[in-house]
Amino acid sequence: DNTPAEPILPADGACPGALAGACASKGVKAAYLDGPIDCGGQGWFCRIMPQPGWGDCSYGDCNFANCATPDADELDTDGHCH
């Protein structure tokens, strides 16, 4: 595809367990963008992080702050969770 989005893989280069099935069936980039995420019913997985050259939260749909962000309880500017 012609999009600048790039998946950020763990250091070992393997898909995370929650995306392993999707990576195997449709490829890494499509899995990161489209899922499905298999979290085993254990909560939210944050999927969309700012990436240089790919825009930011100006699309108006950021809804979380990282725990290490100062004043994280008061912000929702670090990315988008599903």
N, C-alpha and C positions, 0 to 999 in steps of 0.2 A: 504494500500500500504506500501511498505518498504522504503519510502523516509524519510529523516530527516526533511523535510520542515514542518513548522508549521504556520498556520495563526495567525496573531496578531489581536485579536478582541478588540473592545472598552471595556471600564471598565464594561459595563452592559452585556457583553457576547453575544450581538446580532450582526448579520451581519449588516454592514453598508447599508444604503438604496440603494446605487448603486449596491450592490451585493445581495440584498435580494431575488430577483427572482432566481438567480443562486444557492444561498444557499438552497432555498426551493426545487429546482429540482434535485440537484446533491450532496448536502452536502457541508459543510463549506470549507474543505480543497480543494476539487476539484474546487469549485467556486473561491477561491482565486488564484489558479494556472491557471485555464482555462477560467474564466468568464462565460458568457459574463458580462461586466460591462455596466450598464445602466446609463450613465451620462446625459441623457436628452439633448444631443447635446451641453453640456456646457464645453467642453475642455478635457484636458488630466487628467488621473488618474494615479498616481504613484503606481506601484504594487509590484515591486521587491526590497526589502531592504536587506542589508547584515544581516546574521543571524549566530550566533556562531555555528560552527559545520557543516555549509552548504556552505562553500566557501565564496568568496567575488567577487569583480568586476574583478578578474583576468580572467574571461571569455571574457573580452574586450568589454562589451556592456553597460557600465554605461553611462548615458546620462543626468544626472541632479545633481545639488547641492542643498541642503536644504538652505532656506533663511538665517538661523542662522549660516551657515558655514562661517568662515572667508574667505574673497576673493571669495565668492560664484559665482560672475560674471565671474571669471576666471577658475572655476573648473567644472567638471562633474563626480565626484567620489563618490557620495552618494547613488546611486541606479539606477534603470532602469524604465523609464516611458513608458506607452503605451497610 
